[in-house]
Amino acid sequence: MKGNKVLIVDDEKNIRMTISQALADMDVETHSAVNGEEALAMLKDADFGLVLLDLRMPGMDGMEVLARLREDRPDIRVIIITAHGTIDCAVDAMKLGAVDFIQKPFTPDEIRHLVSKVIARETLEAEKNADYDSCLELAKRCVAERHFKAAAEHARKAIARDASRPEAFNFLGALCDVQEEKLEAQKHYRAALSLDPTYKPAQFNLSRSIGTKPDTGHGILFGEKGE
């Protein structure tokens, strides 16, 4: 991730303030935008490394901001902020390289934890970091760069390190969803649930994939809540 500038894009003042205050003790410089138009203007004039982007905003919504950001600045990492009922956009966001999601309401500790993970992910080296969690983080970095085949390879390496955990199977399912391989995606979600029937992201993803109404109060693809 280039630079330590973080842009917070949300039309709710309390959300912008909560995130800014949560990141105050980290080695980042935070800026705020109240809508998509302001965010794109700021992104043209400053070298931001990370954007925390709300999906639902008046005027230009977060998905349009993400699409335009990917055209002009594919190097910028994005964390999607979602609210109840908006997580059906998660697969489309992932296609555009958004691999990290946090759902409102969130705590300062949760946002600090996620931002720290995204920043640390950029320094991982595949040759030196071959444990399960590092393989998954490398997979997420590949998605951010829209290298989906490489992301799948890292997810499979994670499974080879520890086939008893559900996260990598769920992640492979999400990658299959991005490629519109629904049956393969469902196979991976079911594999995750066979390992842990209580794993919320896989429950949500399988329900969404087969067309039943998911419980939108829980995990987003492979989001922070439910991991």
C-alpha positions as CSV (number, residue, x, y, z in Angstrom):
1,M,0.0,0.0,0.0
2,K,1.5,3.3,-1.1
3,G,1.5,6.1,1.4
4,N,-0.1,6.4,4.9
5,K,-3.0,8.7,3.9
6,V,-6.4,7.2,4.6
7,L,-9.6,8.6,3.1
8,I,-12.9,8.0,4.9
9,V,-15.9,8.4,2.6
10,D,-19.3,8.3,4.4
11,D,-22.2,10.7,4.4
12,E,-22.8,10.1,8.1
13,K,-20.7,12.5,10.2
14,N,-20.6,10.2,13.3
15,I,-19.2,7.4,11.2
16,R,-16.4,9.6,9.8
17,M,-15.6,10.8,13.3
18,T,-15.7,7.3,14.8
19,I,-13.2,6.0,12.2
20,S,-10.9,9.1,12.4
21,Q,-10.8,8.8,16.2
22,A,-10.2,5.0,16.1
23,L,-7.2,5.5,13.8
24,A,-5.8,8.5,15.6
25,D,-3.1,6.5,17.4
26,M,-2.0,4.6,14.3
27,D,0.7,5.8,11.9
28,V,-1.8,7.1,9.3
29,E,-3.1,10.5,8.2
30,T,-6.9,10.5,7.9
31,H,-9.0,12.7,5.7
32,S,-12.8,12.7,5.1
33,A,-15.2,13.1,2.3
34,V,-19.0,13.4,2.7
35,N,-19.9,12.0,-0.7
36,G,-18.6,10.2,-3.8
37,E,-18.0,13.3,-5.8
38,E,-15.9,14.9,-3.1
39,A,-14.0,11.7,-2.6
40,L,-13.0,11.4,-6.3
41,A,-11.9,15.0,-6.3
42,M,-9.7,14.5,-3.3
43,L,-8.2,11.3,-4.7
44,K,-7.0,13.2,-7.8
45,D,-5.1,15.7,-5.6
46,A,-3.5,13.5,-2.9
47,D,-1.6,10.2,-2.8
48,F,-3.9,8.1,-0.6
49,G,-3.1,4.5,0.1
50,L,-6.4,3.3,1.6
51,V,-10.0,4.3,1.2
52,L,-12.8,3.3,3.7
53,L,-15.8,3.6,1.4
54,D,-19.5,3.5,2.4
55,L,-21.6,1.7,-0.2
56,R,-24.9,3.7,0.3
57,M,-24.6,7.5,-0.1
58,P,-26.8,10.1,-1.7
59,G,-25.8,11.0,-5.2
60,M,-22.9,8.9,-6.4
61,D,-23.0,5.7,-4.5
62,G,-20.0,3.7,-3.3
63,M,-20.0,1.2,-6.1
64,E,-19.7,3.9,-8.7
65,V,-16.8,5.5,-6.7
66,L,-15.2,2.1,-6.5
67,A,-15.5,1.5,-10.3
68,R,-14.0,4.9,-11.1
69,L,-11.3,4.5,-8.6
70,R,-10.3,1.2,-10.1
71,E,-10.0,2.9,-13.5
72,D,-7.8,5.7,-12.3
73,R,-6.0,4.3,-9.2
74,P,-5.9,0.5,-9.1
75,D,-3.1,0.7,-6.5
76,I,-5.3,2.1,-3.8
77,R,-6.7,-0.4,-1.3
78,V,-10.4,-0.2,-0.4
79,I,-12.4,-1.3,2.7
80,I,-16.1,-1.4,2.1
81,I,-18.4,-0.1,4.8
82,T,-21.8,-1.7,4.6
83,A,-25.1,-1.4,6.4
84,H,-27.9,-3.8,6.8
85,G,-29.3,-4.8,3.4
86,T,-26.4,-3.7,1.3
87,I,-24.2,-6.8,1.4
88,D,-25.8,-8.3,-1.7
89,C,-23.3,-6.0,-3.5
90,A,-20.3,-7.8,-2.0
91,V,-19.6,-10.0,-5.0
92,D,-19.7,-7.1,-7.4
93,A,-17.4,-5.1,-5.1
94,M,-15.0,-8.1,-5.0
95,K,-14.9,-8.1,-8.8
96,L,-13.6,-4.6,-8.6
97,G,-10.9,-5.6,-6.1
98,A,-12.6,-4.8,-2.8
99,V,-11.8,-7.7,-0.6
100,D,-12.3,-6.2,2.9
101,F,-15.8,-5.5,4.4
102,I,-16.9,-4.1,7.7
103,Q,-20.6,-3.9,8.6
104,K,-22.3,-1.2,10.7
105,P,-22.4,-0.9,13.6
106,F,-18.7,-1.6,14.3
107,T,-16.5,-0.7,17.2
108,P,-13.2,1.3,17.2
109,D,-11.3,-1.9,17.9
110,E,-12.8,-3.7,14.9
111,I,-11.9,-0.9,12.5
112,R,-8.4,-0.6,13.9
113,H,-7.9,-4.4,13.6
114,L,-9.1,-4.4,10.0
115,V,-7.0,-1.4,8.9
116,S,-4.0,-2.9,10.6
117,K,-4.5,-6.2,8.7
118,V,-4.8,-4.4,5.3
119,I,-1.7,-2.4,5.9
120,A,0.3,-5.4,7.2
121,R,-0.8,-7.6,4.2
122,E,1.1,-5.4,1.8
123,T,4.5,-6.4,3.3
124,L,4.0,-10.2,3.2
125,E,6.3,-12.2,1.1
126,A,5.0,-15.6,-0.2
127,E,8.4,-17.2,0.2
128,K,8.7,-16.3,3.9
129,N,5.0,-16.4,4.9
130,A,3.6,-19.8,4.2
131,D,1.4,-20.4,7.2
132,Y,-2.4,-20.7,6.9
133,D,-3.3,-17.1,7.9
134,S,-0.5,-15.6,5.7
135,C,-1.7,-17.6,2.7
136,L,-5.2,-16.2,3.1
137,E,-3.9,-12.7,3.5
138,L,-1.8,-13.1,0.3
139,A,-4.9,-14.4,-1.4
140,K,-6.8,-11.2,-0.4
141,R,-3.9,-9.0,-1.7
142,C,-4.2,-10.8,-5.0
143,V,-7.9,-10.0,-5.1
144,A,-7.2,-6.4,-4.4
145,E,-4.9,-6.5,-7.5
146,R,-7.7,-8.4,-9.4
147,H,-5.4,-11.4,-9.8
148,F,-8.1,-13.9,-9.1
149,K,-6.3,-17.0,-10.3
150,A,-3.3,-16.3,-8.1
151,A,-5.7,-15.6,-5.2
152,A,-7.2,-19.1,-5.7
153,E,-3.7,-20.6,-5.6
154,H,-2.9,-19.0,-2.3
155,A,-6.3,-20.1,-0.9
156,R,-5.5,-23.7,-1.9
157,K,-2.1,-23.4,-0.2
158,A,-3.9,-22.4,3.0
159,I,-6.0,-25.5,2.7
160,A,-2.9,-27.6,2.2
161,R,-1.5,-26.1,5.4
162,D,-4.7,-26.8,7.4
163,A,-7.7,-28.5,5.9
164,S,-9.6,-28.4,9.2
165,R,-10.5,-24.7,9.0
166,P,-13.4,-23.2,7.0
167,E,-12.1,-19.8,6.0
168,A,-10.1,-20.8,2.9
169,F,-12.9,-23.0,1.6
170,N,-15.3,-20.1,2.0
171,F,-12.8,-17.8,0.3
172,L,-12.6,-20.2,-2.7
173,G,-16.3,-20.2,-2.9
174,A,-16.4,-16.4,-3.1
175,L,-13.8,-16.5,-5.9
176,C,-15.9,-18.9,-7.8
177,D,-18.9,-16.6,-7.3
178,V,-16.8,-13.8,-8.9
179,Q,-16.1,-16.0,-11.9
180,E,-19.9,-16.9,-12.0
181,E,-19.2,-20.6,-11.2
182,K,-22.2,-21.1,-8.9
183,L,-22.1,-24.8,-8.5
184,E,-18.4,-24.8,-7.7
185,A,-18.9,-22.0,-5.3
186,Q,-21.7,-23.9,-3.5
187,K,-19.4,-26.9,-3.2
188,H,-16.8,-24.9,-1.4
189,Y,-19.3,-23.2,0.9
190,R,-20.7,-26.6,1.9
191,A,-17.1,-27.8,2.5
192,A,-16.6,-24.9,4.9
193,L,-19.8,-25.7,6.7
194,S,-19.0,-29.3,7.0
195,L,-15.9,-28.3,9.0
196,D,-17.8,-25.7,11.1
197,P,-21.6,-25.6,10.8
198,T,-21.7,-22.3,12.8
199,Y,-19.4,-20.4,10.4
200,K,-21.5,-17.4,9.6
201,P,-19.9,-16.2,6.3
202,A,-20.3,-19.6,4.7
203,Q,-23.9,-19.8,5.9
204,F,-24.6,-16.4,4.4
205,N,-22.8,-17.2,1.1
206,L,-24.5,-20.5,0.6
207,S,-27.9,-19.0,1.3
208,R,-27.2,-16.2,-1.2
209,S,-25.8,-18.5,-3.8
210,I,-28.8,-20.9,-3.8
211,G,-31.3,-18.1,-3.7
212,T,-32.7,-18.3,-0.2
213,K,-32.9,-15.3,2.0
214,P,-29.6,-15.0,4.0
215,D,-29.4,-13.6,7.5
216,T,-27.9,-10.2,6.6
217,G,-27.0,-9.5,10.2
218,H,-23.9,-11.7,9.9
219,G,-20.7,-12.2,7.8
220,I,-20.1,-10.6,4.4
221,L,-18.3,-13.1,2.1
222,F,-15.4,-13.4,4.5
223,G,-15.8,-10.2,6.5
224,E,-14.4,-9.3,9.9
225,K,-17.6,-10.2,11.7
226,G,-18.1,-13.9,11.8
227,E,-14.4,-14.8,11.2
